[in-house]
Amino acid sequence: MSEQSLLTPTSVALSLSPPRCPPHGTVIRDLFSGSAGANRLYELLRYHDPSDALFRQQNNHGNNNDYQSHTLLSRLSQIVKSIPKRPHPHLPSAPDLPDRMTRFIGAILSLESQHSFRDSGKFRSVSDGLVTLSAPIVGLSNWRAARNFVQLSLAPEPSKYSIGGNGHRAEVGESDDGSPSDLNANTRNSRGNGWKRKKIVYGPHPMQFIDLFLPSYEAEHVVGLASSKSSSNKDNENDSYIDNNEKDNNNDNDNNNNKNKTSVRGTIFFVHGGAWGAGCPWMYRLVAPTFLSRGFAVAIVGYRTYPDAKCMIRDQVGDIKDAWEELRNELNGLVTPVARGDKKRGWVGNVVMGHSSGAHISLVMIVDMMGEMMSSHSYKSYEKNGTDAEVWRGNKEDYDSTTNNSEVSYPWNPDYYIGLSGPYDISHHYDYEAGRGVEQISPMKPICGFTRENFDKASPAKRLLAYLSQYPERDTDDGDTNALQHLAPKMLLIHGIEDGTVPFTATSDAARQLRSCGLENCYDVYLDKTGHQEVIMHFMLGGMAQEIVWEFLLETCEFRRTSRIQHSRL
């Protein structure tokens, strides 16, 4: 596989964006632009040097540049004067066009107007309106995406399916007398590839709901859902599809309950983005088909956005955690896991996945779940019992893969975390937004607590460090000193190298910090010639990010050695 060309003028400029370099318009930044900036700073330092000004006034030196006082400001001015008058080779001399536009808007609008636009919900209305207007354009440019969106929107409830006597699923309708009647296959196909959809409400707010999509029979059959090679002695393939590992024919009631469930290879728990103040689950509905076709259930989570969520980041993280718990209860009655074994056909696991601000919120939830496990038991008890941390992250079987009955609960553990173009250090991202002139309009500042101290509390890596300082790491019984790794899901952070909304340095910094905390199974990947929205579009319309995720989920043990891994050295 060919290496990606990550070193471009745009990526180098982004690697030196605030806070790594002062923003445009500041005196220090002017130093990098050549002689004009150095002269400006030189004159500024001399003007503020009180001893120099007093000496000139008393001795009528005027603008005589031969005089040098020995104050700190004077010495600094002389240093500045000696700086070579050459511009920095990699820093742009002026902001690009989008940044010039946002800086212009921030300059002409009063601070009160910007806060009103943010706090009244107008930011959300404008952002969601722009996405709604652009949706038909995507449909016109890709008819398959438009078809999939319509089919997902019209997908029937899972309860409308039953198992026929031949083992095939049939949609159930109602006849004229009110009794159920099977609809033909043409009707089923017109509803959209056999996909099922259920709206799960987990709170009183209109945005507190989950769009759950379940795969079709065809997807299940392709992935070897029945695990007939390892468990079934029946000659009829349809019978083996219905029951993975039926051993006791007397458990008819349990088996019938299980037959009405959809067998899946795992669940995608997707948290959408929107700058903490916008976004809806329907906007990300096209993420589902690529996972549904491979036998995964897909849950697209809605949550309260600013200004509805005002209590710092904990409101949104709390919503996501409530959705996680509610989905556990729902999945127990709707799906059943396939047998473990070959990941290319069997059980893969549950994936927490987020884009942009959704990547930040979901990672904070993962860190908080790890903190809860740290506080409830010692590290030694995790390894000794083998039923807490190992089960929590899905590495130890918490269900019997040789028995399939209605009493078995769906294994609801975060096995993987995938972050797409996420801003993980809030303080750093605030500096970046300030450089673009949008820090007062963006909902990030109020939702994350206004102050630098609260920004650090809302940053996942620093939040994890706080937990580690509160619950020190201990050696495990098997000599493994990195007990924290037993609590964490495997992590993959993906970022576009030319992302102007969230610079790729957000991912490189977060990955480095998480690995330094002991999370060795944390990988970061960078895509060349890729921007912020393009990463999520790779999952909707196809692209490199989607391929990398499949490689990560199916071949985790070999993932580190592939040429896709590109660690930032900028």
N, C-alpha and C positions, 0 to 999 in steps of 0.2 A: 504494500500500500504506500502510495507516494506521500512524502512529507508535505505538510501544509506551509504555505508562505505566510508566516505570521508577522514578519518584520516589514511593515509598510510605513510610509510617512504618517498615515492616520493613526495606526496603532502606537507608534512611538510618541506622537503628540498626546494621545490619550493616556499613555503611561506616565506622562509628566503633567497631567492635569491636576487641579487642586484636589486634595491638600498637598500633593507632592511638589507642586510648584505654585507660586502666587498667581492669583487670577489676573486677567487682563484689566488694565486701568490702574493698577497699583504701581507705586514707585519702584518697588523691588522688581516687579515683572518688567518694567521699562529697562532695567539694567541688561536684560537679555536681548533687547531689541537693537542695541548698538549705541552709538555716541550720544544720540538725543536723550536716551534714558539716563545715561551716566551723568551728562551735564545737568539734567533736571535734578537728580539727587544731590549732586555736588552743590548746586546753588541753594537747595533746600537746607542742607546741613550748615552751610555758612550763614544763612539767614537766621538760623536758630541758635547760633553760637554767641552767647551773651558777651563773653570776654572779647571776642573778635569785634563785635559791633561797638563796644565801649571804647576800645583802643582806636578804632577808626574815627570815632566822633571826637575824641580828645586830641588826636594828633593829625587830624585832617588828611588821613590816608585815602579817604574816598573809596574808590574801587581798585586800589593797588593790590594786585594779587600776590605781590612778593612777600607780604606779611603772613606769618604762620603762628597762630597761638598754640599752646600746648594742652588745650582742653581735649576731652574725648571726642567731642563733635568735630573739632578741627582735624584731629588725626584721622577720623573716619572719612572726612571730606577729601583728604589728601589720598587716602587709599582708593576711594571711588574714582578720583581723578586719574589715577594710574591704571585703572582697569582698561584692557584692550578694547578698542572701539569696534568690535566685531559682533554681529548678531549671533544668537545661539543657532547652531546648525539644524536642530530638530524641532524647536518650538515655533509655532506659527506666530507671525508678527501681529495678527489680528484674529478675532473670533471668526468661526465659519458663519455662513448665512443663518442657519437656525438659531445659533446662539446670539447673533446680532439682533435677531427679531425678538427673542425672549428678553434680552437685556434692554432693548428699546421699550418694550411693554412695561417692564419693571421700573424703568426710569420715568415714564410719563404718568403712570398710575400712582396715586398717593398710597401710602401704607394702609390707610383706612379702607381704601377701595379694594386693595388686594386681599386684605383680611375678610372683608365682607363677601367678596367673590368666593373665597375658600370656605368660610364658615356658614354661609347661607345655603350651601348645596349647589350653587351655580356651577362650580367646578365639575361636579358629578354630572349635572345635566348636559353641559357642553361636551364633556369627554364621551359620555354614553351616546349622545346624539351624533357625534362624528363617527363613532363605530357603527351605529345603526345605518347611517347614510352610506358608509363604505361597504357594507355587507353585500348589497346587490352587485357591486362591481366585482367582488370575488366570485360571486355566482356566475356572472356573465363570462368571466375569464376561465372558469373551470366548472364545466357542467357536472362532472362527477361529484365535486364538492357540494354543489347545489342539490343534487339528487340525494346525497347522503344526509344533508341537513334536513331536507323534507322528510325523509324516511325516519330519521331519528325523532323528529318532532311529532310524527304521527304514529310512532311505535305504540302498540297496545300495552296495557298493564300485564305484569307476569301472571296475575290470577286468571287471565283469560285463556290460559293454556292447560291442557290436561293430557294425560298419556293414554293413547289408544291401546287396543288389545294387541296390536302388532308391534307395539313398542315405539311408534312414531308419535311425535307431539302434534296435536291438532288444536286449532284455535276454537274456543267455545263461544258460541253466540246464544241467542234466544230465539225460539220459534214463536209463532203467533200465540200459542197458548202459554207462553212464559217458560217452557221447559228448555233446557240447554240443547243446542244442536251444533254439530261440527260444521265449520265452514270449510269450503274447499281450499285447495292449495293456492289457487289463483288469488283468492281473497287475501290469504296470508301473505303472499309475496307482494301484493300491492301495498301492504302496510310497511314494507321495508326490510327485506332480507331476514325476516324472522327475529329481529332485534326486539327486545322488550324494554320498556321505560316505566319507571315509577318515581313519583315525586314524594320525597320523604320530608316532612316538616319536623324540625327539632326545636323550634322556639316560636314566640309570639310575633316577632318582627317579620314583615313580608320577605326579607332577604335571608331569613334563617331556614333554608331548605336545601335539600340535596337532590340533584338530578341523577338518578341511578339508572344505568343502562346494563342490560344483561345480554350475553352473546346468543347467537342463534344455534339451532341444532347442527347446521352445516359446519360452523366453526368448532363446535364441541367434537363432532365426529372426526374432523381433520386432525385435531390434536390428540387423538387417541384417548378420548374422555373416559371410555369404559375401563381402560387398563385391562383389556381382556386377556392380554398375554400373561399377566401375572395372577389373575384372580378368577377368571370365569371359565367354567367347564362346559358352558352351553354352546350348542352348535349355531344357534341363531344370533347373528350380530346385533340385531335390534334388541334382543334380550340382554346382551352384554352391555349395550349402551345404557339401558335403563338402570342396571344394577352392577356396580363395579366389582364387588367382592362378596356376593351373596353366599353365605355358608349354611344358613339355617332357613329352610323353606317354611318353617312354622311361624317366622316373624313377619307375617303378611302385612300387618298393620304398619309396622315400622317401615317396611320396604315400600309400601304404597305412598307413605308420606315422603319418603326420599325420592321416589320417582317423579314427584311433582316439583322437585327442585332442579335448578340449573347447575350442572357441574362446571366449575371454572378452574383455571390454572392460577388464579390470584385475583387481586383487586387493585385497580389504580385509583388512588385517593387524590384527586386533583384540586389544587387551590389556585384560583385565578388571580391575576394581577389587576392593576388599575391605580397605582400610586396611592394605595391605602384609602382612596376616596371615590373610586369609580369601579365599574365592571359588574357584569352579571353572568351567571352560569351559561345562559344561552349563547353568549358570544364565543364561548370556548367549546361548544358542542361538537365541533368537527375534530376535536382531539380524540373522541371516542372510537371512531371506526377502525383506526389502525390497531387498537388494542382489542376491540370486540372480535375482529377477524381472526385473532390468535387465541380466543377463548378466555379473555379476561373480562371481569365485570369492571365497569368504569363509573366512578362516583365523582361528579363535578359539584363542588361545594360552594354554596352561597353563604355570605356572612355580612354582618353590618359594616358598612363603610362610613368614613367620616362625612358629615358631622353626626351621624347616628351613633357611632362608637366614639365616645369622648374620653373614656378613662384610660388614657395612654394606650399602649399596645395590648394590655391585658384583655380588653373587650373582644378584640378580634381573635386573639389566641384562644380565649375562652370559648368563642363561637366555634372555632375549628375543633377544639377538643370535645365540645358537646356533640358536634356532628359526627366525630369519630366514634363516640360511645353509642350514639343513636344508630349509626350504621351497623355497628356490631349486632345489635338486637335484630335489625331488619334482615341482615344477611343470614342469620341462623334459620330463618323461615323461608328463604328464597334460593339459596345456593348451597352447594356441597363441594368440598375440595376433591380434585382428582388425586389419584395415588401418587406418592412420591416416586422418584426414580430419575429417568433421563429428563433433564430440564427442557430439552427440545420438544418433548411431548407431554411431560407430566407437570407436577406442581412446581411453580416458580416462586410465588410468595406475594406479599402485599407491598405495594409501592406507594409511598407518600411523595407527591410530585407537585411542584409549584413553579409559577413563572413570575418574574419581576418581584413586585411586593408580595405576591403569594408565595414565592420561594422563601422570602424572609420570614413571613408569618409561620409557615409550616415548619421551618427549621427551628424557630423559637419553641414551637409545640414539641418537637422531638427532644430538644434540650431539656424542656421542663419535665417531660416524661422520664428522661434519664435522671433528673434531679429527684423526682419522686421515688424512683427505685433506689437511689443512693440513700435517701433519708429513711426508707422503710426497713432496710436490712443492711448488714455489712457485706463487703465484697466476698468474704470467705463463705458466708452463708449462701451466696449465689452459686458458687462453684460446688459447694458441698451438697446442697439440695438438688441442684440441677433442674429446678422447676420454676425458677423466677426469671433471672436474666436470660438464660438460654432459651426458654420458651418465649419470653417477651420479644426477643429479636428473631425468633423463628428458626433457630438452629437446632432446636431439640424438638422432636415430634411431640406435639401436645394432642394429637389425635391418633387413633389406631388406623393405619392405612389398610389394614386387612379386614376391617369391619366397617360397614356403612349402615348406620341406623339413625333413627330420628333423634336419639338422645345425644349424639355427638355434636358439639358446637363447632362453628366455623372458626378456624385458627386466625384470630384477629390480632396479629402482631406486625409492627412495622419492620419488614425485612430489608427494605431498601429506601433510601431517600435520594431524590433527583431534583436538583435545583437548577432552574433555567434563568440565566441573566438576572440574578438576584443582587440587591444591595444589602449586604450582610453587616457592614459596619455603618451604623446610622450617623455617627459623628463625621466620618469621612465623607459620606454621601451628602450630608448637609453642606459641607465645604464645596463639594462639586456642584450642588444645586446653586449655591451662592455665586459661584463663578459663572453660571449660566443666567443668573438673574431671576430665578424662579423659586428661591427659598421661601418667600413670603406667600406665594400663591399655592405652593405644594402642600397637601395635607400631611406630609411626613412630619413636619415640625410639631404641630399640635398632637397628632396621634401618638408620637413617641415621647411626649412630655416636655417640650420646649427647652430644656436645659441639657448641657453636655453630660451631666451626671445621669440623667434619665436616658439620654441617647446611648450611653454605655450599657445601661441595664437592659435596653431593648436590642442590643447587638448579640447575636447567638454565641459567638466565640467568647466574648467577655462574660456573658451570662454563664457559660459552662465553666469558665475559670472561677467564678464566684461559688458555684456548687462544689468545685474541687477543693477550694479553700475551706469550705464549710464541712465537707465530708472527705477527709484525706484518703488517698488511695492506699490499699493494703495488698500485701502479697497474697496470692491464692494458694490453695493446697497443692496444685501441680507445679508450682514454681513460676507461674506466669505473673510477672510483675505488672503487666498492663491489664489490670482487671477492668478498666473503663471500657476497653474494646468489646468486652462481653455484653455491655449494655447498649451499644450503639448499632444501628443498622448500617449496612454498607452504603457509602455515600458517593454520589457522582455529581459534580458541579460543572455545568456547561455554559460557555459564554461566547458570544460573537466578538471577534477581535476588533471590529470597527463599530462597536456599540457606543453611540453618542449620548444615549439616555442614562445608562448605567455603565461606567467604564469597566473594562474587563479586569482592571486591577482590584475591583471589589471581590471577584471570585478568587484571584490569585492570593490576595491577602487572607481571605477567609479559609481557603484550603490549607495554607501554611500554618495559620493559627490553630486550626482544628487538629492537624497532624501533630503539632507541637504539644497539644493537650493529651495525646496518646491515641487518637483515632487514626490508626494506620491505614485502615481501609477507606480512605477518603481520596478520591481522584478528581483532578480538574482537567478539563478539556476545552480547547479554544478553537473556534472555527474561523477560517480565513474568509475575508470578504463578506462578513455576516454582521448585520445590525441587530437592534433590540427586538423588533417584532418578527424578524425573519426566523429567529430560533423557534418560536412557537408555531410559526407557519410551516416549519418543516414537519410538524406532527399533523397539521391539518391537510397539507397538500403534498407531503413527501419531501424528504431532504436528508442531509447528512446527520443532523441531530437525532432524528428518529432511528437511523441505522446504528448510531453509537449507543443509544439506550438499549436496543435489542442485544447488541454485542455485550453490553455490561450485564444485563439481566441473565443471559443464557450462558455466558462464558466468563464469569467473574474471575475465576482462578487464573485465566490467561490474559485478563484485560490489561494488567500492568505492563505486559511485555509488547503490546501492540504499538504501532507507530502513531496511533491516534493521540496518545498521551503527549501533550505539549505543556510543559511547565514553564511559567513565565520567568524570565531572567532579566526583565527590564526594570 
